[in-house]
Amino acid sequence: MIWGFARRWLYRWNDASRLLFLGRLPIVLLGATLVVAVVLWTRARFGAGPAAVALVLAASRPTS
């Protein structure tokens, strides 16, 4: 019963693509902010070369 209501609410009564996009957007922004913070901190502490490596690592493995 609740699954039917949830399906109607998401797909019939609302725009599912828009809702899902808006729900995921804050997580993407937080991830991008984390990558920028890691790069800026690494560049200030170790220089541009290690900051480039940190950028690749942070962007490719955001959950680690």
C-alpha positions in Angstrom: 0.0 0.0 0.0 2.7 2.5 0.9 4.7 1.6 -2.2 1.7 2.3 -4.4 1.3 5.7 -2.8 5.0 6.5 -3.1 5.0 5.5 -6.8 1.9 7.7 -7.5 3.5 10.6 -5.5 6.8 10.5 -7.3 5.8 9.6 -10.9 2.2 10.7 -11.4 1.7 13.7 -9.1 5.3 15.2 -9.5 8.1 15.4 -12.0 10.3 12.5 -10.9 13.4 13.5 -12.9 13.3 17.0 -11.3 12.8 15.7 -7.8 15.6 13.2 -8.1 17.9 15.8 -9.6 17.2 18.3 -6.8 17.7 15.6 -4.2 21.1 14.6 -5.6 22.4 18.1 -6.2 23.4 18.9 -2.6 25.5 15.7 -2.4 27.3 16.7 -5.7 28.0 20.2 -4.4 29.4 18.8 -1.1 31.6 16.4 -3.0 32.9 19.2 -5.2 33.5 21.4 -2.2 35.5 18.5 -0.6 37.7 18.1 -3.7 38.4 21.8 -3.8 39.3 21.9 -0.1 41.6 19.0 -0.5 43.4 20.5 -3.4 43.8 23.9 -1.8 45.1 22.4 1.4 47.5 20.2 -0.4 48.8 23.0 -2.6 49.4 25.2 0.4 51.2 22.5 2.3 53.1 20.6 -0.4 52.9 22.5 -3.7 51.3 22.2 -7.1 52.5 18.7 -8.1 51.1 16.9 -5.1 48.0 19.0 -5.3 47.4 17.6 -8.8 47.8 14.1 -7.5 45.4 14.9 -4.6 42.9 16.3 -7.2 42.9 13.1 -9.2 42.7 10.9 -6.1 39.9 13.0 -4.4 37.9 13.2 -7.6 38.2 9.5 -8.5 37.6 8.1 -5.0 35.3 10.6 -3.2 34.1 8.1 -0.6 37.6 7.0 0.6 
